[in-house]
């Protein structure tokens, strides 16, 4: 059995797992400056630790739904600086990666695999693909 720690978040109706290795920190939402011409899932740009960071609404990115109420930002490791706007940080939990199934084709392009958590679908993200959504 292969286990890897993940940060679990809720965004809209989706429960999402992000590898802890891809997360820099979680924080309260910061002021975000909207920019014209970006995909609808990109809320705009915030300044995180002195650097501009694209802010992507996770619910909108994954489901195409209207942006969810945001209570936390999750900063992702890597370039360009990217933060996810989420509704709730649930906590850190090890996931048995061998029990996950490969995501169906076209699953928002950022969903790497799918599992279950307490009988509900759990979406496991591919952080590198999320950064590609950033401006």
VEXDREN-2710 file (C-alpha; in Angstrom, 1 decimal):
% VEXDREN-2710
k/r/px/py/pz
1/UNK/0.0/0.0/0.0
2/UNK/1.3/3.4/-1.0
3/UNK/0.2/6.4/1.2
4/UNK/0.9/10.0/0.5
5/UNK/-0.3/13.1/2.6
6/UNK/-2.8/15.3/0.9
7/UNK/-4.5/18.6/1.8
8/UNK/-8.3/18.2/1.6
9/UNK/-10.4/21.1/0.6
10/UNK/-14.0/21.8/-0.2
11/UNK/-15.0/24.0/-3.0
12/UNK/-18.6/24.2/-4.0
13/UNK/-19.9/20.6/-3.7
14/UNK/-16.5/19.0/-4.6
15/UNK/-14.1/17.6/-2.0
16/UNK/-10.6/17.9/-3.5
17/UNK/-7.2/16.4/-2.5
18/UNK/-4.0/18.2/-3.3
19/UNK/-0.6/16.5/-2.7
20/UNK/1.0/18.2/0.3
21/UNK/4.2/18.3/-1.7
22/UNK/2.5/20.8/-4.0
23/UNK/1.2/23.1/-1.3
24/UNK/3.2/26.1/0.1
25/UNK/0.6/27.4/2.6
26/UNK/-3.0/28.2/3.3
27/UNK/-4.2/31.6/4.3
28/UNK/-7.2/33.9/4.6
29/UNK/-8.4/35.4/1.3
30/UNK/-6.4/38.4/0.2
31/UNK/-7.6/41.3/-1.9
32/UNK/-7.9/40.2/-5.5
33/UNK/-7.6/42.5/-8.5
34/UNK/-9.8/41.2/-11.4
35/UNK/-8.3/41.3/-14.9
36/UNK/-10.2/41.3/-18.2
37/UNK/-9.8/38.6/-20.8
38/UNK/-8.9/35.7/-18.4
39/UNK/-10.8/32.4/-18.2
40/UNK/-13.8/32.6/-16.0
41/UNK/-12.2/30.4/-13.3
42/UNK/-9.4/33.0/-12.8
43/UNK/-10.6/35.5/-10.2
44/UNK/-7.6/37.8/-10.8
45/UNK/-4.3/38.5/-9.1
46/UNK/-3.4/38.9/-5.4
47/UNK/-0.1/39.8/-3.9
48/UNK/1.1/36.8/-1.8
49/UNK/4.3/37.3/0.2
50/UNK/5.2/40.2/-2.0
51/UNK/4.7/38.4/-5.3
52/UNK/1.8/38.6/-7.7
53/UNK/-0.1/35.3/-7.7
54/UNK/-2.9/34.2/-10.0
55/UNK/-6.0/33.3/-8.0
56/UNK/-8.0/30.5/-9.5
57/UNK/-11.5/29.6/-8.2
58/UNK/-11.3/25.9/-7.7
59/UNK/-15.1/25.3/-7.8
60/UNK/-15.3/27.1/-11.1
61/UNK/-12.3/25.3/-12.5
62/UNK/-13.5/21.8/-11.7
63/UNK/-17.2/22.0/-12.2
64/UNK/-17.7/25.1/-14.3
65/UNK/-20.1/26.3/-11.7
66/UNK/-20.4/29.8/-10.4
67/UNK/-17.5/30.8/-8.0
68/UNK/-18.1/29.5/-4.5
69/UNK/-17.9/31.5/-1.3
70/UNK/-14.1/31.8/-0.5
71/UNK/-12.8/31.5/3.0
72/UNK/-9.2/30.3/2.3
73/UNK/-6.5/30.6/-0.3
74/UNK/-4.1/27.6/-0.9
75/UNK/-0.8/28.7/-2.4
76/UNK/0.8/26.1/-4.7
77/UNK/4.5/25.5/-5.0
78/UNK/6.1/26.3/-8.4
79/UNK/6.0/28.9/-11.1
80/UNK/4.1/30.9/-12.0
81/UNK/2.8/31.7/-8.4
82/UNK/-0.7/30.4/-8.2
83/UNK/-3.3/30.3/-5.4
84/UNK/-6.5/28.4/-5.2
85/UNK/-9.6/30.1/-3.8
86/UNK/-11.5/27.4/-1.8
87/UNK/-14.6/27.3/0.4
88/UNK/-13.0/25.3/3.2
89/UNK/-9.8/23.6/4.2
90/UNK/-10.8/20.3/5.7
91/UNK/-7.3/19.1/6.8
92/UNK/-4.4/16.8/6.0
93/UNK/-5.0/13.1/5.4
94/UNK/-2.9/10.3/3.9
95/UNK/-4.4/8.8/0.8
96/UNK/-3.9/5.3/-0.4
97/UNK/-2.8/6.2/-3.9
98/UNK/-3.2/2.6/-5.0
99/UNK/-7.0/2.7/-4.4
100/UNK/-7.4/5.7/-6.6
101/UNK/-8.8/5.4/-10.2
102/UNK/-7.5/7.4/-13.2
103/UNK/-9.8/10.3/-14.0
104/UNK/-12.0/10.0/-17.0
105/UNK/-10.8/11.9/-20.1
106/UNK/-11.6/15.6/-20.0
107/UNK/-12.2/15.7/-16.3
108/UNK/-11.5/19.4/-16.2
109/UNK/-7.9/18.7/-17.4
110/UNK/-6.7/19.1/-13.8
111/UNK/-8.2/16.0/-12.1
112/UNK/-5.5/13.3/-12.0
113/UNK/-7.5/10.6/-10.2
114/UNK/-10.7/9.9/-8.4
115/UNK/-11.4/8.1/-5.1
116/UNK/-13.9/8.2/-2.4
117/UNK/-14.1/9.8/1.0
118/UNK/-16.9/8.9/3.4
119/UNK/-18.9/7.5/0.5
120/UNK/-18.6/10.7/-1.7
121/UNK/-16.4/11.3/-4.7
122/UNK/-12.9/12.7/-3.9
123/UNK/-11.1/14.4/-6.7
124/UNK/-7.3/14.4/-6.7
125/UNK/-5.7/17.3/-8.5
126/UNK/-2.6/17.6/-10.6
127/UNK/-1.1/20.9/-9.4
128/UNK/1.1/21.4/-12.5
129/UNK/-1.9/21.5/-14.7
130/UNK/-3.6/24.1/-12.5
131/UNK/-0.7/26.5/-13.0
132/UNK/-1.2/26.2/-16.7
133/UNK/-4.6/27.9/-16.1
134/UNK/-2.9/31.0/-14.6
135/UNK/-2.5/34.1/-16.7
END
